[in-house]
Amino acid sequence: MEPPRKKKKKGNKIGKSKLSFGDDDNEAEAEDSAGMSQSGGETRSPSKGLNDGTPQSRVRKLAPNPHLSVPAPKAMTKASLEAEAQMRDNLRKEFLTIQEKVKATDILIPFIFYDGTNIPAGKVKVKKGDPVWLFLDRCRKVGAELGVGGAGGGKGRKDNRREWARVGVDDLMLIRGDVIIPHHYEFYYFIANRVPSFSNASGLLFDYSNTAPPETEEGSPSQIEGADTDPTITKVVDRRWFERNKHIFPASLWREFEPGKDFEEKMRGVRRDNQGNTFFF
């Protein structure tokens, strides 16, 4: 008779999973590394570098330099932008105020009439902000008062006065050194921009101060700037005379002013002989 079979007990055992996500391995490596450290085992040397092959000694962390005294950037808020715009507007108004004071300053310009010879004339007072044509108009009146000879070639003093009375501003030219100054320019343009004289003697074309004068009582004409300037530097010429003699020295050297470096090169490139006459080839 066969012995009765034993019944197998149904267990709740779950088979070990064959899938692995590497967590167990990482934990095991961490435990092994910790165990080796505690037991005095070898660890990876820092000199061996990173996994990408870069030595650890060359890896630097970016950090602000505490020794630099650079102020931290400020956040540009609406209020700060408005304050900056207001400050710029105030500076602009202050500059314009100073500029107007400079333009309103009186200067004296001694001059001569020139028709191949120097004809003494006197001094004309203008403001630094006045245009050249206004200066020429006042020179025309001086010529009429003095009765100096004009382009018409009148013989008597009365005839000369009539001649100057008929001369218009467009018929006159201002020659400063060897430069013809166009009518529409203000004297302030040459003063503020420190325009050179374009001559061998160097210096400025109009050597007057470009700063506002101190607020004092109005001085006498002898105290006005420019009173001691050489009058032969400033020539007032009848345009009709110039057209007839522009090929003859010194009119052959005169050039109408143009802003920019090209004009300076043009003036320096004028070839002259020992007597100062221009070469025409």
C-alpha positions as a LaTeX table, in Angstrom:
\begin{tabular}{lrrr}
\hline
Residue & $x$ (\AA) & $y$ (\AA) & $z$ (\AA) \\
\hline
Met1 & 0.00 & 0.00 & 0.00 \\
Glu2 & 1.51 & 3.37 & $-1.11$ \\
Pro3 & 2.04 & 5.98 & 1.52 \\
Pro4 & $-0.09$ & 9.08 & 1.11 \\
Arg5 & 1.56 & 11.94 & $-0.87$ \\
Lys6 & 2.45 & 15.04 & 0.99 \\
Lys7 & 0.63 & 18.09 & $-0.17$ \\
Lys8 & 2.86 & 20.98 & $-1.30$ \\
Lys9 & 2.33 & 24.10 & 0.64 \\
Lys10 & 1.40 & 27.10 & $-1.42$ \\
Gly11 & 3.91 & 29.75 & $-0.58$ \\
Asn12 & 3.84 & 33.46 & $-1.31$ \\
Lys13 & 7.47 & 33.53 & $-2.41$ \\
Ile14 & 8.21 & 35.86 & $-5.30$ \\
Gly15 & 11.06 & 35.05 & $-7.56$ \\
Lys16 & 13.94 & 37.34 & $-7.76$ \\
Ser17 & 13.51 & 39.77 & $-10.62$ \\
Lys18 & 15.95 & 39.43 & $-13.43$ \\
Leu19 & 15.65 & 43.12 & $-14.40$ \\
Ser20 & 18.11 & 45.60 & $-12.90$ \\
Phe21 & 18.20 & 49.36 & $-13.15$ \\
Gly22 & 21.66 & 49.78 & $-11.67$ \\
Asp23 & 20.44 & 51.03 & $-8.28$ \\
Asp24 & 21.73 & 47.99 & $-6.46$ \\
Asp25 & 25.06 & 48.28 & $-8.18$ \\
Asn26 & 25.41 & 51.97 & $-7.29$ \\
Glu27 & 24.53 & 51.26 & $-3.68$ \\
Ala28 & 27.02 & 48.44 & $-3.62$ \\
Glu29 & 29.76 & 50.62 & $-5.12$ \\
Ala30 & 29.00 & 53.34 & $-2.59$ \\
Glu31 & 29.23 & 50.81 & 0.24 \\
Asp32 & 32.45 & 49.37 & $-1.12$ \\
Ser33 & 33.95 & 52.86 & $-1.52$ \\
Ala34 & 32.94 & 53.77 & 2.02 \\
Gly35 & 34.30 & 50.49 & 3.31 \\
Met36 & 37.61 & 50.99 & 1.56 \\
Ser37 & 37.93 & 54.49 & 2.95 \\
Gln38 & 37.32 & 53.29 & 6.46 \\
Ser39 & 39.69 & 50.38 & 6.07 \\
Gly40 & 42.47 & 52.51 & 4.61 \\
Gly41 & 42.02 & 51.16 & 1.12 \\
Glu42 & 42.94 & 53.03 & $-2.04$ \\
Thr43 & 40.76 & 55.77 & $-3.41$ \\
Arg44 & 40.88 & 57.52 & $-6.76$ \\
Ser45 & 43.49 & 60.27 & $-6.78$ \\
Pro46 & 42.30 & 63.80 & $-7.72$ \\
Ser47 & 45.23 & 64.11 & $-10.08$ \\
Lys48 & 43.66 & 61.54 & $-12.33$ \\
Gly49 & 41.13 & 64.19 & $-13.38$ \\
Leu50 & 37.55 & 64.11 & $-14.52$ \\
Asn51 & 35.84 & 61.53 & $-16.65$ \\
Asp52 & 36.28 & 63.69 & $-19.76$ \\
Gly53 & 40.05 & 63.58 & $-19.46$ \\
Thr54 & 40.53 & 67.15 & $-18.10$ \\
Pro55 & 42.94 & 67.32 & $-15.17$ \\
Gln56 & 41.21 & 68.50 & $-12.05$ \\
Ser57 & 43.99 & 71.04 & $-11.43$ \\
Arg58 & 42.90 & 72.95 & $-14.56$ \\
Val59 & 39.25 & 73.18 & $-13.57$ \\
Arg60 & 38.52 & 76.59 & $-12.05$ \\
Lys61 & 35.37 & 77.88 & $-10.56$ \\
Leu62 & 34.17 & 81.29 & $-11.81$ \\
Ala63 & 33.72 & 83.68 & $-8.94$ \\
Pro64 & 33.70 & 87.50 & $-8.58$ \\
Asn65 & 37.03 & 89.11 & $-7.78$ \\
Pro66 & 36.73 & 90.63 & $-4.30$ \\
His67 & 39.65 & 93.01 & $-4.97$ \\
Leu68 & 37.92 & 94.93 & $-7.78$ \\
Ser69 & 36.19 & 98.13 & $-6.71$ \\
Val70 & 33.59 & 98.08 & $-9.50$ \\
Pro71 & 30.15 & 99.17 & $-8.31$ \\
Ala72 & 27.41 & 96.68 & $-8.72$ \\
Pro73 & 25.11 & 97.38 & $-11.66$ \\
Lys74 & 21.96 & 99.18 & $-10.69$ \\
Ala75 & 18.57 & 98.14 & $-11.88$ \\
Met76 & 17.26 & 100.63 & $-14.47$ \\
Thr77 & 13.85 & 101.45 & $-13.11$ \\
Lys78 & 11.42 & 103.93 & $-14.60$ \\
Ala79 & 12.33 & 106.46 & $-11.92$ \\
Ser80 & 16.08 & 106.16 & $-12.60$ \\
Leu81 & 15.53 & 106.53 & $-16.35$ \\
Glu82 & 13.49 & 109.69 & $-15.80$ \\
Ala83 & 16.16 & 111.08 & $-13.46$ \\
Glu84 & 18.89 & 110.42 & $-16.04$ \\
Ala85 & 16.86 & 112.09 & $-18.80$ \\
Gln86 & 16.26 & 115.10 & $-16.53$ \\
Met87 & 19.99 & 115.39 & $-15.77$ \\
Arg88 & 20.86 & 115.33 & $-19.49$ \\
Asp89 & 18.27 & 118.00 & $-20.20$ \\
Asn90 & 19.69 & 120.22 & $-17.44$ \\
Leu91 & 23.23 & 119.80 & $-18.81$ \\
Arg92 & 22.02 & 120.67 & $-22.31$ \\
Lys93 & 20.29 & 123.83 & $-21.04$ \\
Glu94 & 23.40 & 124.81 & $-19.07$ \\
Phe95 & 25.58 & 124.38 & $-22.18$ \\
Leu96 & 23.21 & 126.50 & $-24.30$ \\
Thr97 & 23.21 & 129.22 & $-21.65$ \\
Ile98 & 27.02 & 129.36 & $-21.61$ \\
Gln99 & 27.09 & 129.29 & $-25.42$ \\
Glu100 & 24.74 & 132.28 & $-25.63$ \\
Lys101 & 26.92 & 134.21 & $-23.19$ \\
Val102 & 29.97 & 133.57 & $-25.35$ \\
Lys103 & 28.12 & 134.63 & $-28.50$ \\
Ala104 & 26.97 & 137.84 & $-26.83$ \\
Thr105 & 30.55 & 138.88 & $-25.98$ \\
Asp106 & 31.90 & 141.93 & $-27.81$ \\
Ile107 & 35.18 & 141.74 & $-29.72$ \\
Leu108 & 37.18 & 144.21 & $-31.78$ \\
Ile109 & 38.50 & 143.33 & $-35.23$ \\
Pro110 & 41.14 & 145.76 & $-36.57$ \\
Phe111 & 41.26 & 145.69 & $-40.38$ \\
Ile112 & 42.52 & 147.38 & $-43.51$ \\
Phe113 & 41.05 & 147.97 & $-46.95$ \\
Tyr114 & 43.12 & 146.30 & $-49.65$ \\
Asp115 & 43.32 & 147.10 & $-53.33$ \\
Gly116 & 46.90 & 146.07 & $-53.99$ \\
Thr117 & 48.08 & 148.37 & $-51.21$ \\
Asn118 & 47.23 & 148.54 & $-47.53$ \\
Ile119 & 44.71 & 151.29 & $-46.76$ \\
Pro120 & 44.41 & 151.93 & $-43.00$ \\
Ala121 & 40.84 & 151.70 & $-41.80$ \\
Gly122 & 40.37 & 151.19 & $-38.07$ \\
Lys123 & 38.49 & 148.77 & $-35.83$ \\
Val124 & 34.99 & 147.37 & $-35.94$ \\
Lys125 & 33.17 & 146.06 & $-32.88$ \\
Val126 & 31.03 & 142.98 & $-33.33$ \\
Lys127 & 29.83 & 140.11 & $-31.19$ \\
Lys128 & 31.30 & 136.63 & $-31.37$ \\
Gly129 & 27.94 & 135.33 & $-32.54$ \\
Asp130 & 27.57 & 137.87 & $-35.37$ \\
Pro131 & 27.79 & 136.73 & $-39.01$ \\
Val132 & 30.57 & 137.87 & $-41.33$ \\
Trp133 & 28.21 & 139.87 & $-43.54$ \\
Leu134 & 27.35 & 142.14 & $-40.58$ \\
Phe135 & 31.04 & 142.86 & $-40.05$ \\
Leu136 & 31.44 & 143.72 & $-43.76$ \\
Asp137 & 28.45 & 146.05 & $-43.64$ \\
Arg138 & 30.02 & 147.98 & $-40.78$ \\
Cys139 & 33.31 & 148.07 & $-42.66$ \\
Arg140 & 31.47 & 149.56 & $-45.64$ \\
Lys141 & 30.17 & 152.37 & $-43.43$ \\
Val142 & 33.70 & 153.00 & $-42.14$ \\
Gly143 & 34.91 & 153.28 & $-45.73$ \\
Ala144 & 32.18 & 155.81 & $-46.50$ \\
Glu145 & 33.06 & 157.89 & $-43.41$ \\
Leu146 & 36.76 & 157.89 & $-44.22$ \\
Gly147 & 36.21 & 158.50 & $-47.91$ \\
Val148 & 38.89 & 155.96 & $-48.87$ \\
Gly149 & 39.26 & 154.97 & $-52.51$ \\
Gly150 & 36.96 & 152.22 & $-53.70$ \\
Ala151 & 36.84 & 150.00 & $-56.74$ \\
Gly152 & 35.32 & 152.82 & $-58.80$ \\
Gly153 & 38.54 & 154.80 & $-58.53$ \\
Gly154 & 37.00 & 158.14 & $-57.64$ \\
Lys155 & 39.47 & 160.99 & $-57.33$ \\
Gly156 & 37.92 & 163.16 & $-54.65$ \\
Arg157 & 36.89 & 162.31 & $-51.11$ \\
Lys158 & 33.26 & 163.08 & $-51.93$ \\
Asp159 & 33.36 & 160.75 & $-54.93$ \\
Asn160 & 34.81 & 158.00 & $-52.73$ \\
Arg161 & 31.98 & 158.43 & $-50.24$ \\
Arg162 & 29.44 & 158.12 & $-53.03$ \\
Glu163 & 31.22 & 155.01 & $-54.27$ \\
Trp164 & 31.08 & 153.33 & $-50.86$ \\
Ala165 & 27.43 & 154.28 & $-50.49$ \\
Arg166 & 26.70 & 152.28 & $-53.64$ \\
Val167 & 28.79 & 149.28 & $-52.59$ \\
Gly168 & 26.70 & 146.37 & $-51.27$ \\
Val169 & 27.79 & 143.77 & $-48.73$ \\
Asp170 & 27.87 & 141.14 & $-51.49$ \\
Asp171 & 30.51 & 143.24 & $-53.25$ \\
Leu172 & 32.90 & 142.95 & $-50.29$ \\
Met173 & 35.09 & 140.07 & $-49.17$ \\
Leu174 & 36.70 & 139.29 & $-45.83$ \\
Ile175 & 40.22 & 137.87 & $-46.15$ \\
Arg176 & 41.74 & 136.55 & $-42.93$ \\
Gly177 & 45.37 & 135.70 & $-43.62$ \\
Asp178 & 45.08 & 133.77 & $-46.90$ \\
Val179 & 41.56 & 132.49 & $-46.24$ \\
Ile180 & 38.39 & 133.94 & $-47.78$ \\
Ile181 & 35.68 & 133.81 & $-45.09$ \\
Pro182 & 32.19 & 133.23 & $-46.55$ \\
His183 & 29.48 & 135.70 & $-45.55$ \\
His184 & 27.13 & 133.24 & $-43.84$ \\
Tyr185 & 29.60 & 132.02 & $-41.20$ \\
Glu186 & 29.46 & 133.30 & $-37.64$ \\
Phe187 & 32.73 & 134.28 & $-35.96$ \\
Tyr188 & 31.71 & 131.91 & $-33.16$ \\
Tyr189 & 32.10 & 128.94 & $-35.51$ \\
Phe190 & 35.83 & 129.59 & $-35.92$ \\
Ile191 & 36.30 & 130.52 & $-32.25$ \\
Ala192 & 34.49 & 127.50 & $-30.78$ \\
Asn193 & 36.06 & 125.00 & $-33.20$ \\
Arg194 & 39.57 & 126.46 & $-32.80$ \\
Val195 & 40.04 & 126.58 & $-36.57$ \\
Pro196 & 43.77 & 126.91 & $-37.43$ \\
Ser197 & 45.15 & 129.77 & $-39.49$ \\
Phe198 & 46.45 & 127.39 & $-42.23$ \\
Ser199 & 49.66 & 129.41 & $-42.43$ \\
Asn200 & 53.32 & 128.74 & $-41.71$ \\
Ala201 & 53.02 & 130.91 & $-38.61$ \\
Ser202 & 50.41 & 128.45 & $-37.21$ \\
Gly203 & 48.03 & 129.78 & $-34.56$ \\
Leu204 & 44.26 & 130.17 & $-34.87$ \\
Leu205 & 42.30 & 131.83 & $-37.64$ \\
Phe206 & 40.37 & 133.88 & $-35.04$ \\
Asp207 & 42.30 & 133.78 & $-31.78$ \\
Tyr208 & 39.57 & 134.75 & $-29.33$ \\
Ser209 & 38.47 & 133.08 & $-26.10$ \\
Asn210 & 35.80 & 130.39 & $-26.41$ \\
Thr211 & 34.70 & 130.65 & $-22.78$ \\
Ala212 & 32.13 & 132.90 & $-21.16$ \\
Pro213 & 33.61 & 136.16 & $-19.78$ \\
Pro214 & 33.38 & 136.98 & $-16.08$ \\
Glu215 & 30.34 & 139.00 & $-15.12$ \\
Thr216 & 31.79 & 142.48 & $-14.63$ \\
Glu217 & 30.88 & 145.97 & $-15.68$ \\
Glu218 & 31.24 & 146.72 & $-19.37$ \\
Gly219 & 34.81 & 147.79 & $-20.06$ \\
Ser220 & 36.17 & 150.49 & $-22.33$ \\
Pro221 & 36.98 & 149.68 & $-25.98$ \\
Ser222 & 40.66 & 149.25 & $-25.08$ \\
Gln223 & 39.70 & 146.39 & $-22.77$ \\
Ile224 & 37.62 & 144.54 & $-25.34$ \\
Glu225 & 39.26 & 141.40 & $-26.65$ \\
Gly226 & 41.10 & 141.76 & $-29.95$ \\
Ala227 & 42.03 & 145.44 & $-29.73$ \\
Asp228 & 45.75 & 144.74 & $-30.13$ \\
Thr229 & 45.45 & 142.41 & $-33.15$ \\
Asp230 & 47.56 & 143.22 & $-36.22$ \\
Pro231 & 45.13 & 144.96 & $-38.64$ \\
Thr232 & 46.94 & 143.67 & $-41.76$ \\
Ile233 & 45.78 & 140.13 & $-40.96$ \\
Thr234 & 42.19 & 141.15 & $-41.76$ \\
Lys235 & 41.64 & 142.57 & $-45.24$ \\
Val236 & 38.39 & 143.93 & $-46.64$ \\
Val237 & 38.50 & 143.64 & $-50.43$ \\
Asp238 & 36.17 & 144.77 & $-53.18$ \\
Arg239 & 35.08 & 141.62 & $-55.04$ \\
Arg240 & 35.37 & 143.38 & $-58.39$ \\
Trp241 & 39.02 & 144.14 & $-57.71$ \\
Phe242 & 39.59 & 140.50 & $-56.70$ \\
Glu243 & 38.09 & 139.16 & $-59.92$ \\
Arg244 & 40.48 & 141.33 & $-61.94$ \\
Asn245 & 43.57 & 140.44 & $-59.87$ \\
Lys246 & 43.00 & 136.89 & $-58.52$ \\
His247 & 45.85 & 135.55 & $-60.67$ \\
Ile248 & 48.34 & 137.98 & $-59.13$ \\
Phe249 & 50.10 & 137.62 & $-55.78$ \\
Pro250 & 48.84 & 137.80 & $-53.03$ \\
Ala251 & 45.27 & 137.26 & $-54.27$ \\
Ser252 & 46.49 & 134.13 & $-56.09$ \\
Leu253 & 47.03 & 132.49 & $-52.68$ \\
Trp254 & 43.59 & 133.19 & $-51.28$ \\
Arg255 & 41.24 & 130.22 & $-50.94$ \\
Glu256 & 37.61 & 130.19 & $-49.81$ \\
Phe257 & 37.20 & 128.39 & $-46.49$ \\
Glu258 & 35.78 & 124.87 & $-46.47$ \\
Pro259 & 35.28 & 122.81 & $-43.29$ \\
Gly260 & 37.25 & 119.58 & $-43.05$ \\
Lys261 & 40.74 & 118.17 & $-43.39$ \\
Asp262 & 40.72 & 118.43 & $-47.19$ \\
Phe263 & 40.88 & 122.23 & $-47.02$ \\
Glu264 & 43.82 & 122.11 & $-44.61$ \\
Glu265 & 45.71 & 119.82 & $-47.01$ \\
Lys266 & 44.81 & 122.13 & $-49.90$ \\
Met267 & 46.25 & 125.15 & $-48.08$ \\
Arg268 & 49.43 & 123.34 & $-47.09$ \\
Gly269 & 49.87 & 121.99 & $-50.60$ \\
Val270 & 50.15 & 125.42 & $-52.24$ \\
Arg271 & 53.57 & 125.67 & $-53.88$ \\
Arg272 & 55.33 & 129.03 & $-53.69$ \\
Asp273 & 58.62 & 130.49 & $-54.85$ \\
Asn274 & 61.10 & 132.34 & $-52.68$ \\
Gln275 & 59.15 & 135.58 & $-53.05$ \\
Gly276 & 55.89 & 133.88 & $-52.02$ \\
Asn277 & 54.38 & 133.75 & $-55.51$ \\
Thr278 & 52.26 & 130.74 & $-56.43$ \\
Phe279 & 53.40 & 128.25 & $-59.05$ \\
Phe280 & 50.78 & 127.73 & $-61.76$ \\
Phe281 & 51.95 & 124.29 & $-62.95$ \\
\hline
\end{tabular}
